[in-house]
Amino acid sequence: MLARPVPGRTTADAEGEVVVLLIGMRINHFRAVRHWLPVAVGMMRMLRELGKAPERGLLGHVLLTASPRTYYVVQYWESKAKLYAYAHAADMSHRRAWTIFNRREKAGKVRQHVGMWHEAYVVPEGSYESIYSDMPAFGLAAAHGQVPVEKRGRYAKDRFAHRSAKAKVAEEAE
C-alpha cells in the first residue's frame, strides 16, 4: 500500500531526545553469498521481530542502499535504554545472531567477505529539526508523527529552538 503525500510542508512531531541507530553491511565479495546472505536475512528477521513487539522500543525504520555493495537501516528508537535492552535480550534474535557472527569472525570464516557496521546517536532536544514538502510521513516523521511546519516554526532555526512542554518545565525549574 502506497502512502499518500501530505500536502504542504510538515515536520516531525518528535519531542525530547531522539535515538537513531544506523546499522548496515557491506558485501566485500559478491560470490561469497553464504557469508553475506545470512547477515542480510538476519537483519530482516530482527526488523520483523521488532515490528511484532512495539514495546521493545523501535519506533520506525528506513531501509537504504549506499551502493550495490552497501545496505543499511536507519532506525529510530524510543530510548537508548530500550535499544540496549533489545541488543542484549537473550530471547530476541539480535543476541543470537551477534554471537554467531562473532564466533564465525573469530574463526576467520567471514573475514573479508562481509563488513558490518553501526553508529548510534542520542540527539538531545534542540539539536534536530526536519522538514518535509508534499511527503508522506518518512524517517523521523514516520517514527514520531508528522505535524504542520507552522506548529514548530517556518525556519530551521525556529524548529531547532522548539521545546516540548516537558523541557520547558525542566528549564523553568532550573
C-alpha positions in Angstrom: 0.0 0.0 0.0 1.4 3.3 -1.0 1.3 6.2 1.4 -0.3 9.4 0.1 1.7 12.6 0.3 0.6 15.1 2.9 0.1 18.4 1.1 2.2 21.3 2.1 5.1 21.5 4.5 5.3 19.3 7.6 7.8 18.5 10.3 8.4 15.6 12.6 6.5 15.7 15.9 9.4 14.4 17.9 9.8 15.6 21.5 12.7 15.2 23.9 15.8 13.3 22.8 15.8 11.2 19.6 17.7 7.9 19.4 19.0 7.0 15.9 20.8 3.8 15.0 22.4 3.3 11.6 23.3 -0.3 11.0 24.5 -2.0 7.9 26.6 -4.3 5.9 29.0 -4.2 3.0 29.3 -7.1 0.6 33.1 -7.3 0.0 32.9 -10.4 -2.2 29.6 -10.8 -4.2 30.3 -14.5 -4.8 30.6 -15.2 -1.1 26.8 -15.4 -0.8 26.9 -17.9 2.0 28.7 -15.3 4.1 26.7 -12.2 3.5 23.2 -13.5 2.8 22.7 -14.7 6.5 23.6 -11.2 7.6 21.0 -9.6 5.3 18.4 -12.2 6.2 19.2 -11.8 9.9 18.6 -8.0 9.8 15.2 -8.5 8.1 14.3 -11.1 10.7 15.1 -8.7 13.5 13.1 -5.9 11.9 10.0 -8.3 11.6 10.6 -9.4 15.2 10.7 -5.8 16.4 7.6 -4.9 14.3 5.6 -7.5 16.2 6.8 -6.2 19.6 6.4 -2.4 19.7 7.0 -2.4 23.4 10.7 -3.2 22.6 11.1 0.4 21.5 11.7 0.5 17.7 9.6 3.4 16.5 10.4 3.2 12.8 13.0 2.4 10.3 14.1 3.1 6.7 16.0 0.6 4.5 18.6 2.2 2.3 21.4 1.4 0.0 24.6 3.4 -0.4 25.9 1.3 -3.4 25.4 -2.2 -4.9 27.6 -3.4 -2.1 26.4 -1.4 0.9 23.0 -1.8 2.6 21.8 -0.2 5.8 18.9 0.6 8.0 18.2 3.9 9.8 16.3 3.0 12.9 14.5 5.4 15.3 14.3 4.2 18.9 12.1 5.2 21.9 15.2 5.4 24.1 18.8 4.4 24.5 17.8 2.0 27.3 15.4 0.2 25.0 18.0 -0.1 22.2 20.5 -1.6 24.7 17.8 -3.9 26.2 17.0 -5.3 22.7 20.6 -5.8 21.8 21.3 -7.8 24.9 17.9 -9.7 25.3 18.6 -13.4 25.3 15.0 -14.1 24.0 15.4 -12.0 20.8 17.2 -12.6 17.5 19.9 -10.0 17.8 21.9 -11.6 20.6 22.0 -15.0 18.9 22.9 -13.5 15.5 25.7 -11.4 17.0 27.1 -14.4 18.9 27.1 -16.5 15.8 28.7 -13.7 13.7 31.4 -13.0 16.4 32.2 -16.7 16.6 32.5 -17.0 12.8 34.6 -13.8 12.6 37.0 -15.1 15.2 37.3 -18.3 13.3 38.2 -16.3 10.1 35.1 -17.5 8.3 33.6 -14.2 7.5 36.7 -12.0 7.4 37.0 -10.1 4.2 33.7 -11.4 2.8 31.2 -9.2 4.5 31.6 -6.0 6.5 29.3 -4.9 9.4 28.9 -1.5 11.0 26.7 0.5 13.1 26.6 4.1 14.5 24.3 5.1 17.3 23.3 8.7 18.2 21.3 10.1 21.1 20.3 13.6 19.9 19.1 16.0 22.6 16.1 18.2 22.0 17.1 21.3 20.3 19.7 19.5 18.2 17.5 18.2 15.4 14.9 19.6 13.0 13.1 18.3 9.9 11.0 19.5 7.0 9.0 17.5 4.5 7.3 19.0 1.5 4.4 17.2 -0.1 5.7 13.9 1.5 4.0 11.1 3.4 5.5 10.5 6.8 9.1 9.5 6.3 12.1 8.9 8.6 11.8 10.8 11.8 8.2 11.9 11.0 7.2 8.3 10.4 8.7 7.3 13.7 7.4 10.2 15.8 4.4 11.6 13.9 4.0 14.5 11.5 2.7 18.0 12.1 2.3 21.1 10.0 5.5 23.0 9.9 3.8 26.1 11.4 3.4 24.2 14.7 7.2 24.1 15.1 8.4 27.1 13.0 8.8 28.1 9.4 12.5 28.3 9.6 15.1 25.7 10.6 16.3 28.0 13.4 12.8 28.1 14.8 12.4 24.3 14.7 15.7 23.8 16.4 14.5 26.2 19.1 11.3 24.3 19.7 11.0 22.9 23.2 8.5 20.3 24.4 6.3 21.1 27.4 8.4 18.7 29.5 11.6 20.5 28.5 10.0 23.9 29.3 9.0 22.7 32.8 12.6 21.5 33.4 14.1 24.8 32.1 11.8 26.8 34.5 12.8 24.6 37.4 16.4 25.5 36.9 
